[in-house]
Amino acid sequence: MGYSLKLYRGTTLIYNINTLLNPVADVQSLKSFTCVDTPAAGSYTYYAKITSSSSNPHYVSMRGISLLETKK
């Protein structure tokens, strides 16, 4: 039993963690990661999809994505 996290730019999968730490009931834990993406010029929508391999319901709260754009 565990979680997987996928990060998408539009419909393109750009980051995938197949196994995060196993969930423990009533325990909150912080998960973070770094992903570098270098898309072509334009406007993009990013989103994260978190799934559980368990049939029991799990909830994710206080989630967010921080982005930093840099230029040469």
N, CA, C and O atoms as CSV, one atom per row, in Angstrom:
chain,resi,resn,atom,element,x,y,z
A,1,MET,N,N,0.851,-1.175,0.000
A,1,MET,CA,C,0.000,0.000,0.000
A,1,MET,C,C,0.892,1.231,0.000
A,1,MET,O,O,1.810,1.330,0.815
A,2,GLY,N,N,0.640,2.151,-0.886
A,2,GLY,CA,C,1.406,3.376,-0.959
A,2,GLY,C,C,0.733,4.369,-1.873
A,2,GLY,O,O,-0.382,4.151,-2.347
A,3,TYR,N,N,1.418,5.448,-2.109
A,3,TYR,CA,C,0.911,6.504,-2.972
A,3,TYR,C,C,1.789,6.628,-4.205
A,3,TYR,O,O,2.963,6.259,-4.189
A,4,SER,N,N,1.212,7.145,-5.257
A,4,SER,CA,C,2.014,7.558,-6.399
A,4,SER,C,C,1.639,8.994,-6.736
A,4,SER,O,O,0.496,9.411,-6.547
A,5,LEU,N,N,2.609,9.740,-7.232
A,5,LEU,CA,C,2.401,11.130,-7.591
A,5,LEU,C,C,2.892,11.339,-9.006
A,5,LEU,O,O,4.006,10.948,-9.353
A,6,LYS,N,N,2.057,11.956,-9.819
A,6,LYS,CA,C,2.428,12.273,-11.194
A,6,LYS,C,C,2.217,13.763,-11.404
A,6,LYS,O,O,1.192,14.317,-11.008
A,7,LEU,N,N,3.195,14.404,-12.029
A,7,LEU,CA,C,3.107,15.820,-12.340
A,7,LEU,C,C,3.011,15.963,-13.851
A,7,LEU,O,O,3.805,15.386,-14.594
A,8,TYR,N,N,2.027,16.742,-14.297
A,8,TYR,CA,C,1.775,16.928,-15.720
A,8,TYR,C,C,1.935,18.386,-16.116
A,8,TYR,O,O,1.614,19.293,-15.348
A,9,ARG,N,N,2.434,18.593,-17.321
A,9,ARG,CA,C,2.364,19.893,-17.998
A,9,ARG,C,C,1.372,19.679,-19.118
A,9,ARG,O,O,1.686,19.046,-20.126
A,10,GLY,N,N,0.166,20.209,-18.940
A,10,GLY,CA,C,-0.912,19.894,-19.879
A,10,GLY,C,C,-1.212,18.409,-19.798
A,10,GLY,O,O,-1.530,17.902,-18.722
A,11,THR,N,N,-1.117,17.703,-20.913
A,11,THR,CA,C,-1.341,16.256,-20.911
A,11,THR,C,C,-0.046,15.460,-20.886
A,11,THR,O,O,-0.073,14.230,-20.934
A,12,THR,N,N,1.094,16.153,-20.811
A,12,THR,CA,C,2.397,15.497,-20.841
A,12,THR,C,C,2.876,15.179,-19.431
A,12,THR,O,O,3.011,16.077,-18.600
A,13,LEU,N,N,3.132,13.911,-19.160
A,13,LEU,CA,C,3.688,13.493,-17.873
A,13,LEU,C,C,5.146,13.929,-17.814
A,13,LEU,O,O,5.938,13.570,-18.685
A,14,ILE,N,N,5.510,14.713,-16.774
A,14,ILE,CA,C,6.894,15.185,-16.671
A,14,ILE,C,C,7.599,14.695,-15.419
A,14,ILE,O,O,8.818,14.828,-15.313
A,15,TYR,N,N,6.859,14.126,-14.461
A,15,TYR,CA,C,7.486,13.634,-13.229
A,15,TYR,C,C,6.602,12.537,-12.664
A,15,TYR,O,O,5.379,12.675,-12.641
A,16,ASN,N,N,7.215,11.439,-12.204
A,16,ASN,CA,C,6.443,10.308,-11.702
A,16,ASN,C,C,7.186,9.645,-10.551
A,16,ASN,O,O,8.316,9.184,-10.707
A,17,ILE,N,N,6.540,9.604,-9.402
A,17,ILE,CA,C,7.056,8.834,-8.263
A,17,ILE,C,C,6.064,7.709,-8.047
A,17,ILE,O,O,4.927,7.948,-7.641
A,18,ASN,N,N,6.486,6.487,-8.314
A,18,ASN,CA,C,5.558,5.359,-8.205
A,18,ASN,C,C,5.295,4.929,-6.775
A,18,ASN,O,O,4.211,4.427,-6.478
A,19,THR,N,N,6.241,5.111,-5.896
A,19,THR,CA,C,6.042,4.664,-4.522
A,19,THR,C,C,6.495,5.738,-3.553
A,19,THR,O,O,7.690,5.994,-3.408
A,20,LEU,N,N,5.542,6.358,-2.897
A,20,LEU,CA,C,5.843,7.258,-1.794
A,20,LEU,C,C,5.725,6.451,-0.512
A,20,LEU,O,O,5.318,5.290,-0.544
A,21,LEU,N,N,6.072,7.046,0.596
A,21,LEU,CA,C,5.987,6.334,1.866
A,21,LEU,C,C,4.577,5.817,2.105
A,21,LEU,O,O,3.597,6.464,1.736
A,22,ASN,N,N,4.481,4.657,2.719
A,22,ASN,CA,C,3.177,4.089,3.020
A,22,ASN,C,C,2.420,4.977,3.994
A,22,ASN,O,O,2.998,5.487,4.954
A,23,PRO,N,N,1.133,5.161,3.751
A,23,PRO,CA,C,0.343,5.991,4.652
A,23,PRO,C,C,0.100,5.295,5.983
A,23,PRO,O,O,-0.038,4.073,6.043
A,24,VAL,N,N,0.050,6.074,7.033
A,24,VAL,CA,C,-0.282,5.572,8.369
A,24,VAL,C,C,-1.501,6.338,8.830
A,24,VAL,O,O,-1.548,7.560,8.688
A,25,ALA,N,N,-2.489,5.652,9.378
A,25,ALA,CA,C,-3.741,6.291,9.775
A,25,ALA,C,C,-3.501,7.460,10.724
A,25,ALA,O,O,-2.717,7.368,11.669
A,26,ASP,N,N,-4.195,8.557,10.447
A,26,ASP,CA,C,-4.196,9.745,11.294
A,26,ASP,C,C,-2.819,10.383,11.466
A,26,ASP,O,O,-2.589,11.064,12.466
A,27,VAL,N,N,-1.918,10.189,10.543
A,27,VAL,CA,C,-0.604,10.811,10.613
A,27,VAL,C,C,-0.463,11.748,9.421
A,27,VAL,O,O,-0.673,11.351,8.275
A,28,GLN,N,N,-0.107,12.982,9.705
A,28,GLN,CA,C,0.125,13.938,8.637
A,28,GLN,C,C,1.621,13.988,8.356
A,28,GLN,O,O,2.437,13.997,9.278
A,29,SER,N,N,1.964,14.020,7.099
A,29,SER,CA,C,3.377,14.114,6.759
A,29,SER,C,C,3.539,15.011,5.541
A,29,SER,O,O,2.668,15.070,4.673
A,30,LEU,N,N,4.644,15.692,5.495
A,30,LEU,CA,C,4.944,16.607,4.407
A,30,LEU,C,C,5.751,15.883,3.348
A,30,LEU,O,O,6.745,15.227,3.657
A,31,LYS,N,N,5.334,15.999,2.127
A,31,LYS,CA,C,6.066,15.424,1.004
A,31,LYS,C,C,6.454,16.566,0.072
A,31,LYS,O,O,5.628,17.421,-0.245
A,32,SER,N,N,7.686,16.579,-0.357
A,32,SER,CA,C,8.105,17.602,-1.303
A,32,SER,C,C,9.061,16.990,-2.318
A,32,SER,O,O,9.653,15.939,-2.070
A,33,PHE,N,N,9.207,17.642,-3.445
A,33,PHE,CA,C,10.116,17.183,-4.472
A,33,PHE,C,C,10.481,18.366,-5.352
A,33,PHE,O,O,9.836,19.413,-5.310
A,34,THR,N,N,11.506,18.184,-6.134
A,34,THR,CA,C,11.938,19.200,-7.087
A,34,THR,C,C,11.910,18.599,-8.483
A,34,THR,O,O,12.353,17.470,-8.695
A,35,CYS,N,N,11.394,19.348,-9.412
A,35,CYS,CA,C,11.328,18.906,-10.802
A,35,CYS,C,C,11.745,20.078,-11.675
A,35,CYS,O,O,11.239,21.189,-11.513
A,36,VAL,N,N,12.663,19.837,-12.596
A,36,VAL,CA,C,13.093,20.874,-13.531
A,36,VAL,C,C,12.439,20.585,-14.877
A,36,VAL,O,O,12.521,19.472,-15.398
A,37,ASP,N,N,11.792,21.606,-15.427
A,37,ASP,CA,C,11.104,21.460,-16.703
A,37,ASP,C,C,11.523,22.619,-17.607
A,37,ASP,O,O,11.558,23.769,-17.168
A,38,THR,N,N,11.838,22.318,-18.861
A,38,THR,CA,C,12.256,23.363,-19.804
A,38,THR,C,C,11.388,23.298,-21.061
A,38,THR,O,O,11.840,22.851,-22.116
A,39,PRO,N,N,10.146,23.744,-20.938
A,39,PRO,CA,C,9.257,23.704,-22.105
A,39,PRO,C,C,9.590,24.816,-23.096
A,39,PRO,O,O,10.297,25.768,-22.767
A,40,ALA,N,N,9.075,24.679,-24.296
A,40,ALA,CA,C,9.207,25.739,-25.302
A,40,ALA,C,C,8.420,26.959,-24.833
A,40,ALA,O,O,7.610,26.866,-23.911
A,41,ALA,N,N,8.661,28.091,-25.464
A,41,ALA,CA,C,7.959,29.320,-25.094
A,41,ALA,C,C,6.451,29.113,-25.191
A,41,ALA,O,O,5.972,28.362,-26.040
A,42,GLY,N,N,5.717,29.780,-24.322
A,42,GLY,CA,C,4.262,29.678,-24.352
A,42,GLY,C,C,3.687,29.635,-22.961
A,42,GLY,O,O,4.399,29.829,-21.975
A,43,SER,N,N,2.411,29.384,-22.881
A,43,SER,CA,C,1.686,29.325,-21.613
A,43,SER,C,C,1.294,27.873,-21.346
A,43,SER,O,O,0.825,27.179,-22.248
A,44,TYR,N,N,1.483,27.418,-20.114
A,44,TYR,CA,C,1.223,26.018,-19.769
A,44,TYR,C,C,0.430,25.909,-18.482
A,44,TYR,O,O,0.483,26.795,-17.629
A,45,THR,N,N,-0.298,24.826,-18.349
A,45,THR,CA,C,-0.997,24.490,-17.116
A,45,THR,C,C,-0.344,23.247,-16.529
A,45,THR,O,O,-0.182,22.235,-17.211
A,46,TYR,N,N,0.028,23.335,-15.257
A,46,TYR,CA,C,0.622,22.202,-14.547
A,46,TYR,C,C,-0.384,21.663,-13.547
A,46,TYR,O,O,-1.134,22.430,-12.944
A,47,TYR,N,N,-0.404,20.344,-13.366
A,47,TYR,CA,C,-1.223,19.778,-12.310
A,47,TYR,C,C,-0.603,18.488,-11.791
A,47,TYR,O,O,0.159,17.817,-12.487
A,48,ALA,N,N,-0.948,18.161,-10.554
A,48,ALA,CA,C,-0.445,16.955,-9.907
A,48,ALA,C,C,-1.597,15.988,-9.692
A,48,ALA,O,O,-2.713,16.395,-9.370
A,49,LYS,N,N,-1.318,14.707,-9.874
A,49,LYS,CA,C,-2.303,13.658,-9.627
A,49,LYS,C,C,-1.705,12.691,-8.614
A,49,LYS,O,O,-0.655,12.096,-8.858
A,50,ILE,N,N,-2.375,12.537,-7.480
A,50,ILE,CA,C,-1.917,11.632,-6.424
A,50,ILE,C,C,-2.918,10.501,-6.304
A,50,ILE,O,O,-4.120,10.732,-6.166
A,51,THR,N,N,-2.417,9.276,-6.359
A,51,THR,CA,C,-3.297,8.120,-6.247
A,51,THR,C,C,-2.779,7.176,-5.167
A,51,THR,O,O,-1.598,7.190,-4.819
A,52,SER,N,N,-3.675,6.369,-4.655
A,52,SER,CA,C,-3.347,5.400,-3.624
A,52,SER,C,C,-3.557,4.000,-4.173
A,52,SER,O,O,-4.500,3.759,-4.926
A,53,SER,N,N,-2.686,3.082,-3.801
A,53,SER,CA,C,-2.858,1.701,-4.233
A,53,SER,C,C,-3.820,0.946,-3.315
A,53,SER,O,O,-4.094,-0.232,-3.543
A,54,SER,N,N,-4.328,1.607,-2.293
A,54,SER,CA,C,-5.263,1.005,-1.348
A,54,SER,C,C,-6.692,1.286,-1.783
A,54,SER,O,O,-6.964,2.306,-2.417
A,55,SER,N,N,-7.595,0.391,-1.447
A,55,SER,CA,C,-9.010,0.631,-1.734
A,55,SER,C,C,-9.646,1.510,-0.662
A,55,SER,O,O,-10.772,1.978,-0.834
A,56,ASN,N,N,-8.936,1.740,0.446
A,56,ASN,CA,C,-9.445,2.622,1.492
A,56,ASN,C,C,-9.305,4.073,1.051
A,56,ASN,O,O,-8.341,4.422,0.369
A,57,PRO,N,N,-10.257,4.925,1.434
A,57,PRO,CA,C,-10.136,6.336,1.030
A,57,PRO,C,C,-9.019,7.052,1.775
A,57,PRO,O,O,-8.827,6.845,2.973
A,58,HIS,N,N,-8.289,7.887,1.063
A,58,HIS,CA,C,-7.250,8.730,1.641
A,58,HIS,C,C,-7.493,10.141,1.132
A,58,HIS,O,O,-8.011,10.335,0.032
A,59,TYR,N,N,-7.121,11.106,1.926
A,59,TYR,CA,C,-7.386,12.495,1.571
A,59,TYR,C,C,-6.088,13.297,1.590
A,59,TYR,O,O,-5.210,13.075,2.423
A,60,VAL,N,N,-5.994,14.208,0.677
A,60,VAL,CA,C,-4.841,15.094,0.590
A,60,VAL,C,C,-5.344,16.507,0.821
A,60,VAL,O,O,-6.333,16.935,0.224
A,61,SER,N,N,-4.656,17.223,1.690
A,61,SER,CA,C,-5.061,18.598,1.949
A,61,SER,C,C,-3.831,19.496,1.963
A,61,SER,O,O,-2.695,19.026,2.029
A,62,MET,N,N,-4.087,20.794,1.898
A,62,MET,CA,C,-3.020,21.787,1.943
A,62,MET,C,C,-1.945,21.497,0.905
A,62,MET,O,O,-0.753,21.527,1.212
A,63,ARG,N,N,-2.365,21.218,-0.313
A,63,ARG,CA,C,-1.426,20.922,-1.384
A,63,ARG,C,C,-1.179,22.173,-2.209
A,63,ARG,O,O,-2.013,23.078,-2.232
A,64,GLY,N,N,-0.066,22.229,-2.869
A,64,GLY,CA,C,0.249,23.377,-3.699
A,64,GLY,C,C,1.432,23.103,-4.601
A,64,GLY,O,O,2.216,22.181,-4.379
A,65,ILE,N,N,1.536,23.922,-5.613
A,65,ILE,CA,C,2.663,23.848,-6.530
A,65,ILE,C,C,3.288,25.236,-6.587
A,65,ILE,O,O,2.594,26.231,-6.794
A,66,SER,N,N,4.587,25.293,-6.403
A,66,SER,CA,C,5.319,26.555,-6.532
A,66,SER,C,C,6.181,26.478,-7.781
A,66,SER,O,O,6.895,25.497,-7.987
A,67,LEU,N,N,6.119,27.495,-8.604
A,67,LEU,CA,C,6.879,27.519,-9.841
A,67,LEU,C,C,7.808,28.723,-9.846
A,67,LEU,O,O,7.484,29.784,-9.314
A,68,LEU,N,N,8.952,28.535,-10.449
A,68,LEU,CA,C,9.920,29.619,-10.591
A,68,LEU,C,C,10.348,29.681,-12.043
A,68,LEU,O,O,10.862,28.701,-12.583
A,69,GLU,N,N,10.141,30.824,-12.678
A,69,GLU,CA,C,10.558,31.007,-14.063
A,69,GLU,C,C,11.852,31.808,-14.077
A,69,GLU,O,O,11.960,32.852,-13.433
A,70,THR,N,N,12.818,31.312,-14.811
A,70,THR,CA,C,14.080,32.038,-14.948
A,70,THR,C,C,14.356,32.297,-16.417
A,70,THR,O,O,13.895,31.566,-17.294
A,71,LYS,N,N,15.105,33.337,-16.665
A,71,LYS,CA,C,15.462,33.670,-18.047
A,71,LYS,C,C,16.978,33.827,-18.149
A,71,LYS,O,O,17.637,34.241,-17.195
A,72,LYS,N,N,17.513,33.493,-19.309
A,72,LYS,CA,C,18.962,33.612,-19.535
A,72,LYS,C,C,19.320,35.033,-19.864
A,72,LYS,O,O,20.492,35.338,-20.088
